[in-house]
């Protein structure tokens, strides 16, 4: 009887852990409507460094003349120039290295980087 209770408790604990594994850290990217591009954490701070691992990127593209393009080790995702709206990319695996997010129409003026360690 004790074995069955321990087994049931272990099963319940395992079921509680599995959903949390899908709760990736969210990063929020915004581009436009003016010549601005940002990538922030949920608390509003700019992403300049991040720990490697899985992330969800929520991209808000607010202009038909700009796009949000993220690339780096193993990642190359972008919205189109004509697109206006929100896209969610999940999961995105960030590996150690430098990542760039930019507007492809204005790659020199609307460009930022962050380092993954």
N, C-alpha and C positions, 0 to 999 in steps of 0.2 A: 504494500500500500504506500509506504514512504517513497519507494522508487517511482511510482506513478505520479505522486505529487511533485517530486523533483523534476520529472520529465515534463509534466504539464507546465510548471513554472519556467523551465528553460525554454520551452516552445513559445510561451507568451512573451518572454523577454526577447527572443529572436524576432518575433513578429513586430515588436515595438522598435527595434533597431533598424530594420530594413527600410521603412519609409524615410528615416532621417538620412540615409545614405544618398537619397535623391535630392536632398535640399542643398543644392550647390550654392556657393556664394554668388550673389548677383552683382554685376557691373552694369552701369547705365550710361550709354553713349547718346550724345545729342549732336546733331549737325544742323546748322541753319537756324532761323531763316536768313540771318546775316552771315558774314564770313567768320563763323565761330564753330569750333568742334571741341567737345569735351568728353571725358570718360571719368565717371565718378562711382564711388561706393554708395551703398545704401544710406550712409550717414552724411553724404554730401561732400566728402573729401575727394580731391583729385587722385586718380590712380597714377602713381609714379613708380611704385614698386609693388610686387605681389609675390606670394608664395606659389610655387608650381602646383598644379592640380586642375580639377574640373571646375568650370565656371559656367554661369548662364549670363549671356550678354543680352540686354534689352536695349535696342537701338531705336531712338526716336529721330526720324529723318523729317525735317521740317521745310525742305526746299527742293524744287525741281532743278535747281542749278548746282546743288551740292550732293555728295553722297558720303557714306561712312564706310571706309575700307580698313579692315583690320588684317594685318599680316605679320608673320613672325614664324618661329620654328613650328612647323606642322599645322599652321593656321593661315588660311587665305579666304576671308569672308567679306562680302560687301553688299550694300544696297545699290540699286541702280540710280543713275542721275535723275531719271524721270519719276522715281518712286517718292511718294510722300506718305508717311504713316509710321507704324511701329512694327518692328521685326524682333523676334526672340530667337536667339541662337543657343541651343543647349543640347547636349553638353559640349563645351569647348575645352579641350585639354591644353592648358598652358604648360609649356616646357621651359626649362632654364634657358634664358637668352633675352634678347631685346625684341620688343614688339612695337610696331608702328601703327598708328591709326591716323588716317588722313582723308581729305577730299581729293578724289582723282582729278577733278577739274582744276583744282588749285593746290597741287602737291607741295609747293614750296612755302606757301603762306598759311595753309590750313593743315598742319602736320604736327603730331606730338608722339612721344615715345614713352614706354614704361619698361622696366626691367623685371624679369621673373627670376627668382632665385630658389 
